[in-house]
Amino acid sequence: MGTNEHLTDEDRAVLLLREAMERTAGELPPLPDLAGPARAQGRRRTARLRAAIGGGVLAVAVLGVAGAAALPGGAGTADGVTEAAASPSASAPAQASPSASGPPPPVHIEPSPGESSMAQLPPAERIRQENFQDQAVTVLQDLLPEAVGTVQRTDLTVRQYQATKDGNTFVVIFSVRPASGRGDGRRTCIEVKGQTCKKATLPGGIEATAATSPEDGGLIASRVSFRYGASDVLLSVRPDTGTTVSAPVTKEQMLAVAQDPAFLGLVRTADSRPMEEQQTVVQGG
């Protein structure tokens, strides 16, 4: 007893922990006289039980030490114990940031004079369109070639997205618009003025046309278009005129996106509950 008088509060806590663990383990019943694999299994179960009980005692003892250290004049105020307890980064597990588990935030685009934006939509409709955009971002990010970069939705209109890679910014248009009844001229392709086309049949017998064509400055834009249900569908990637870089997508890659079930699932959703107004000419591609 005289020896314990010279121990610190932390040393006494360690001794208390050791005695409690020995006492707890000693109170467990002895292993039954089993044979072969059954005996080994019994040992493993008993070891796990003792470890679990010991862990519970350890947790209680550690809490006791931390509590003693927090008291005025308590041991541990200068050995790092209280610092660890007070620092969330030292004691709490790392938490994943919200951006790591979902699509990237939208890109803000200021509407032109007289132009409306998604912010002006009724709240329920705005939420519906934003949810659709988030789904579209996930699908487009997975299906478009890596050279396009990181795909983000914009807050201007449900049909407009943006992709960035190595300092280049490409406007991505994904439009599912109620058909005008006059046909979509983009599904017919004439290979003139540098424009090249390729056709393919999508699931369900849908005919799609993909094309690459030069825009102002000779930069190349890529697109694919087709009629689905009652809607005209357009997916286009436009060049970055600021850095003079053409859209890094081929006709074949655009057709591969259009044929994918995940992309067609998005089209089906937008066709059943339109988010765009009917328009004779589909812009942006």
C-alpha positions in Angstrom: 0.0 0.0 0.0 2.9 2.3 0.7 4.2 1.8 -2.8 0.8 2.9 -4.3 1.1 6.2 -2.5 3.9 7.3 -4.9 1.9 6.4 -8.0 0.3 9.0 -10.2 -3.5 8.9 -11.0 -2.6 7.5 -14.5 -0.5 4.7 -13.0 -3.4 3.8 -10.6 -5.8 3.7 -13.5 -3.5 1.3 -15.4 -3.3 -1.0 -12.3 -7.0 -0.8 -11.9 -7.5 -1.8 -15.5 -5.1 -4.7 -15.2 -6.7 -6.0 -12.1 -10.2 -5.7 -13.6 -9.2 -7.6 -16.7 -7.5 -10.4 -14.8 -10.5 -10.7 -12.4 -13.0 -10.8 -15.3 -11.0 -13.3 -17.3 -10.5 -15.5 -14.2 -14.2 -15.6 -13.5 -14.9 -17.3 -16.9 -15.7 -21.0 -16.6 -12.9 -23.4 -17.6 -13.0 -24.9 -21.1 -15.0 -28.1 -21.2 -13.1 -31.3 -22.0 -13.8 -31.4 -25.7 -11.9 -33.2 -28.4 -10.4 -32.3 -31.8 -11.9 -29.4 -33.7 -14.6 -28.8 -31.1 -12.0 -28.0 -28.5 -10.2 -25.5 -30.8 -13.5 -23.9 -31.6 -14.3 -23.5 -27.9 -11.0 -21.9 -27.2 -11.5 -19.4 -30.0 -15.0 -18.5 -28.7 -13.7 -18.1 -25.2 -10.8 -15.9 -26.4 -13.2 -13.7 -28.3 -15.4 -13.4 -25.3 -12.5 -12.5 -23.1 -11.3 -10.0 -25.6 -14.7 -8.4 -25.9 -15.1 -8.1 -22.1 -11.6 -6.8 -21.7 -12.3 -4.3 -24.4 -15.3 -3.1 -22.5 -13.3 -2.7 -19.3 -10.6 -0.9 -21.2 -13.1 1.6 -22.6 -14.4 2.3 -19.1 -10.9 2.7 -17.7 -9.9 5.0 -20.5 -12.9 7.1 -19.9 -12.0 7.3 -16.2 -8.5 8.4 -17.0 -9.8 11.1 -19.4 -12.3 12.3 -16.8 -9.6 12.5 -14.1 -7.4 14.4 -16.5 -10.1 16.9 -17.2 -10.5 17.7 -13.5 -8.6 20.7 -12.1 -5.1 19.6 -11.1 -5.7 16.1 -12.6 -2.9 14.1 -14.2 -2.5 14.3 -17.9 -3.1 18.0 -18.5 0.4 18.3 -20.0 1.0 14.9 -21.5 -1.3 15.2 -24.5 -4.3 13.3 -23.1 -6.6 16.3 -22.9 -5.4 17.6 -26.2 -6.4 14.4 -27.9 -9.8 14.4 -26.2 -10.5 18.0 -27.2 -9.4 17.7 -30.8 -12.1 16.2 -33.1 -9.6 15.4 -35.7 -7.6 13.3 -33.2 -10.5 11.3 -31.8 -13.3 11.2 -34.4 -13.2 9.2 -37.6 -12.8 11.1 -40.8 -16.0 12.0 -42.5 -16.5 12.0 -46.2 -17.3 15.3 -47.7 -20.7 15.7 -49.3 -19.2 16.4 -52.7 -17.4 13.0 -52.6 -20.7 11.1 -52.6 -22.7 12.9 -55.2 -22.5 14.9 -58.4 -20.5 18.1 -58.5 -22.3 21.4 -57.8 -24.0 23.2 -60.6 -22.2 25.9 -62.7 -23.9 29.3 -62.4 -24.7 30.9 -65.7 -26.1 34.4 -65.6 -29.1 34.6 -68.0 -29.0 37.0 -70.9 -31.4 40.0 -70.9 -34.9 38.6 -71.4 -33.8 35.1 -70.8 -35.2 33.0 -67.9 -33.3 30.5 -65.7 -34.2 27.5 -63.6 -34.3 29.8 -60.5 -37.6 31.2 -61.8 -39.3 27.8 -62.0 -41.9 26.8 -59.4 -40.0 25.1 -56.5 -41.4 21.6 -57.1 -40.6 21.7 -60.9 -37.1 23.2 -60.2 -36.3 20.3 -57.8 -37.6 17.8 -60.4 -35.4 19.2 -63.1 -32.3 19.4 -60.8 -32.8 15.8 -59.8 -33.0 14.8 -63.5 -29.8 16.8 -64.2 -28.0 15.1 -61.3 -28.9 11.7 -62.9 -27.8 12.9 -66.3 -24.5 14.1 -64.9 -23.8 10.6 -63.5 -24.7 8.9 -66.8 -22.9 11.3 -69.1 -19.8 11.3 -66.9 -19.7 7.5 -67.2 -20.4 7.3 -71.0 -18.7 10.3 -72.6 -14.9 9.8 -73.3 -12.5 10.8 -70.6 -11.1 13.5 -72.8 -14.3 15.5 -72.3 -13.5 15.9 -68.6 -15.7 16.5 -65.5 -19.4 17.0 -66.3 -21.5 19.4 -64.3 -25.0 20.6 -64.6 -25.8 24.3 -65.0 -28.5 26.4 -63.3 -29.5 28.1 -66.5 -31.6 25.4 -68.2 -32.3 21.7 -67.8 -30.8 21.0 -71.1 -27.4 22.6 -70.6 -24.3 21.1 -69.0 -20.6 21.9 -68.9 -17.5 19.7 -69.1 -14.0 20.8 -68.2 -10.6 19.2 -68.8 -7.1 20.6 -68.7 -8.3 24.2 -68.8 -10.8 23.5 -71.6 -14.5 24.0 -71.2 -17.0 22.3 -73.5 -20.7 23.1 -73.5 -22.8 19.9 -73.5 -26.4 20.0 -74.6 -28.8 17.1 -73.6 -32.2 18.0 -74.9 -35.4 15.8 -74.9 -38.0 18.2 -76.3 -41.6 17.4 -77.4 -41.5 17.0 -81.2 -42.9 19.7 -83.3 -44.5 17.3 -85.8 -42.5 18.6 -88.7 -39.6 16.3 -88.3 -36.0 16.9 -87.1 -33.7 17.9 -89.8 -30.7 17.0 -87.7 -31.5 13.3 -88.3 -30.8 13.8 -92.0 -27.1 14.5 -92.7 -25.5 15.8 -95.8 -21.7 15.5 -95.8 -20.8 19.0 -96.9 -18.5 21.7 -95.7 -16.5 19.4 -93.5 -19.5 17.7 -91.9 -19.3 13.9 -91.6 -22.1 11.6 -90.5 -22.8 8.1 -89.4 -26.1 6.3 -88.8 -27.0 3.5 -86.4 -30.1 1.7 -85.2 -30.7 2.0 -81.5 -32.6 -0.6 -79.3 -36.2 -0.6 -80.4 -35.4 0.1 -84.0 -34.8 3.8 -83.5 -32.7 5.4 -86.2 -30.0 7.8 -84.9 -27.6 10.0 -86.8 -24.3 11.2 -85.4 -22.3 14.0 -87.0 -19.1 16.0 -86.5 -19.2 19.5 -88.2 -17.1 22.6 -88.1 -18.3 25.8 -86.4 -16.9 29.3 -86.5 -13.2 29.2 -86.7 -13.2 25.6 -88.0 -13.5 24.0 -84.6 -15.4 20.7 -84.6 -18.6 20.1 -82.7 -20.1 16.6 -82.2 -23.7 15.5 -81.9 -26.2 12.7 -82.1 -29.9 13.0 -82.6 -33.0 10.8 -82.9 -36.8 10.7 -82.3 -37.9 8.8 -79.2 -41.6 8.5 -78.5 -43.0 12.0 -78.8 -39.7 13.7 -78.4 -36.8 14.9 -80.4 -33.5 14.0 -78.7 -30.2 15.8 -79.1 -26.9 15.2 -77.4 -24.1 17.6 -78.5 -20.6 18.6 -77.3 -19.4 21.9 -78.6 -15.8 23.1 -78.9 -14.1 25.6 -76.5 -13.8 28.7 -78.6 -11.7 30.4 -75.9 -8.9 27.9 -76.0 -9.7 26.9 -79.7 -10.1 23.2 -78.9 -12.5 21.1 -80.8 -15.0 18.8 -79.0 -12.9 15.6 -78.2 -15.7 13.2 -79.2 -16.1 11.1 -82.4 -19.3 10.2 -84.2 -18.8 6.6 -83.1 -18.5 7.6 -79.4 -21.7 9.7 -79.7 -23.6 6.7 -81.1 -22.2 4.5 -78.3 -23.6 6.9 -75.7 -27.0 7.0 -77.5 -27.2 3.2 -77.6 -26.5 2.7 -73.9 -29.5 1.6 -71.7 -28.7 4.1 -69.0 -28.8 7.0 -71.5 -32.0 5.7 -73.1 -33.5 5.4 -69.6 -33.0 9.2 -69.1 -34.6 9.8 -72.4 -37.6 7.7 -71.5 -38.0 9.6 -68.3 -37.9 13.0 -70.0 -40.2 11.8 -72.8 -42.8 10.6 -70.3 -42.8 13.9 -68.3 -41.4 16.7 -70.5 -39.2 19.4 -69.0 -38.8 21.5 -72.1 -41.2 23.3 -74.3 -42.0 22.3 -77.8 -39.9 24.1 -80.3 -39.6 23.8 -84.1 -35.8 24.2 -84.2 -33.6 22.6 -81.5 -30.8 25.0 -80.7 -27.4 24.5 -79.1 -26.0 21.7 -81.3 
